[in-house]
Amino acid sequence: MPEPKIAAKKPVAVKLEAGKTYHWCTCGESKGQPFCDGAHKGTGFTPMAFTAGEAKEAYLCQCKVSKNPPYCDGAHKAL
C-alpha cells in the first residue's frame, strides 16, 4: 500500500457532536482535512469512520502517521 500524503504537520481542533459519525481522511489528499471528501478514489485508501461518544473538542491527526487515529498522538513532531 502506498504511503499517505502528509496533509499538515500539526493537528486540527474540531468540535465533535455526540453520536455523530465522521469519516477521517486516511490518504491525506482531501481538501476538507481532516475529513474525507472522496479524493482517495483510485488510491487504495479508504476513509476511517468513527462515532463521537460525546460532544467535545478533539485534535485530529493531519500527518496521517498517528498510532491512535483519527486522534493526534504527537507523531508529527518526528517528521
TORKOL-4160 file (C-alpha; in steps of 0.2 Angstrom, whole numbers, padded with zeros to 4 digits, m for minus):
79
<pt num="1" X="0000" Y="0000" Z="0000"/>
<pt num="2" X="0006" Y="0017" Z="m0004"/>
<pt num="3" X="0011" Y="0030" Z="0010"/>
<pt num="4" X="m0002" Y="0043" Z="0014"/>
<pt num="5" X="0002" Y="0061" Z="0010"/>
<pt num="6" X="0006" Y="0072" Z="0025"/>
<pt num="7" X="m0008" Y="0085" Z="0024"/>
<pt num="8" X="m0001" Y="0095" Z="0038"/>
<pt num="9" X="0012" Y="0093" Z="0052"/>
<pt num="10" X="0000" Y="0098" Z="0066"/>
<pt num="11" X="m0016" Y="0093" Z="0072"/>
<pt num="12" X="m0033" Y="0102" Z="0069"/>
<pt num="13" X="m0045" Y="0106" Z="0083"/>
<pt num="14" X="m0063" Y="0101" Z="0078"/>
<pt num="15" X="m0079" Y="0101" Z="0088"/>
<pt num="16" X="m0087" Y="0084" Z="0088"/>
<pt num="17" X="m0105" Y="0080" Z="0091"/>
<pt num="18" X="m0111" Y="0066" Z="0102"/>
<pt num="19" X="m0117" Y="0051" Z="0092"/>
<pt num="20" X="m0112" Y="0058" Z="0075"/>
<pt num="21" X="m0102" Y="0048" Z="0063"/>
<pt num="22" X="m0087" Y="0056" Z="0055"/>
<pt num="23" X="m0076" Y="0050" Z="0041"/>
<pt num="24" X="m0057" Y="0054" Z="0044"/>
<pt num="25" X="m0046" Y="0056" Z="0028"/>
<pt num="26" X="m0033" Y="0042" Z="0028"/>
<pt num="27" X="m0025" Y="0047" Z="0011"/>
<pt num="28" X="m0020" Y="0065" Z="0015"/>
<pt num="29" X="m0027" Y="0071" Z="m0002"/>
<pt num="30" X="m0044" Y="0078" Z="0005"/>
<pt num="31" X="m0046" Y="0096" Z="0003"/>
<pt num="32" X="m0058" Y="0096" Z="0018"/>
<pt num="33" X="m0045" Y="0090" Z="0030"/>
<pt num="34" X="m0046" Y="0081" Z="0042"/>
<pt num="35" X="m0062" Y="0074" Z="0035"/>
<pt num="36" X="m0064" Y="0064" Z="0019"/>
<pt num="37" X="m0070" Y="0072" Z="0003"/>
<pt num="38" X="m0068" Y="0057" Z="m0009"/>
<pt num="39" X="m0051" Y="0062" Z="m0015"/>
<pt num="40" X="m0045" Y="0044" Z="m0011"/>
<pt num="41" X="m0054" Y="0036" Z="m0025"/>
<pt num="42" X="m0041" Y="0025" Z="m0035"/>
<pt num="43" X="m0028" Y="0027" Z="m0022"/>
<pt num="44" X="m0031" Y="0011" Z="m0012"/>
<pt num="45" X="m0035" Y="0021" Z="0004"/>
<pt num="46" X="m0052" Y="0021" Z="0012"/>
<pt num="47" X="m0058" Y="0034" Z="0025"/>
<pt num="48" X="m0059" Y="0029" Z="0043"/>
<pt num="49" X="m0077" Y="0030" Z="0050"/>
<pt num="50" X="m0078" Y="0034" Z="0069"/>
<pt num="51" X="m0093" Y="0040" Z="0080"/>
<pt num="52" X="m0090" Y="0053" Z="0093"/>
<pt num="53" X="m0095" Y="0046" Z="0110"/>
<pt num="54" X="m0098" Y="0063" Z="0117"/>
<pt num="55" X="m0098" Y="0081" Z="0112"/>
<pt num="56" X="m0081" Y="0088" Z="0114"/>
<pt num="57" X="m0067" Y="0097" Z="0105"/>
<pt num="58" X="m0054" Y="0085" Z="0099"/>
<pt num="59" X="m0037" Y="0086" Z="0090"/>
<pt num="60" X="m0037" Y="0076" Z="0074"/>
<pt num="61" X="m0022" Y="0070" Z="0065"/>
<pt num="62" X="m0017" Y="0078" Z="0049"/>
<pt num="63" X="0000" Y="0070" Z="0046"/>
<pt num="64" X="m0008" Y="0053" Z="0044"/>
<pt num="65" X="0005" Y="0043" Z="0055"/>
<pt num="66" X="m0003" Y="0044" Z="0072"/>
<pt num="67" X="m0004" Y="0027" Z="0081"/>
<pt num="68" X="m0021" Y="0032" Z="0088"/>
<pt num="69" X="m0030" Y="0038" Z="0073"/>
<pt num="70" X="m0040" Y="0049" Z="0070"/>
<pt num="71" X="m0033" Y="0057" Z="0085"/>
<pt num="72" X="m0016" Y="0066" Z="0086"/>
<pt num="73" X="m0003" Y="0057" Z="0096"/>
<pt num="74" X="0011" Y="0069" Z="0093"/>
<pt num="75" X="0019" Y="0058" Z="0079"/>
<pt num="76" X="0020" Y="0074" Z="0068"/>
<pt num="77" X="0034" Y="0081" Z="0079"/>
<pt num="78" X="0046" Y="0067" Z="0072"/>
<pt num="79" X="0043" Y="0071" Z="0054"/>
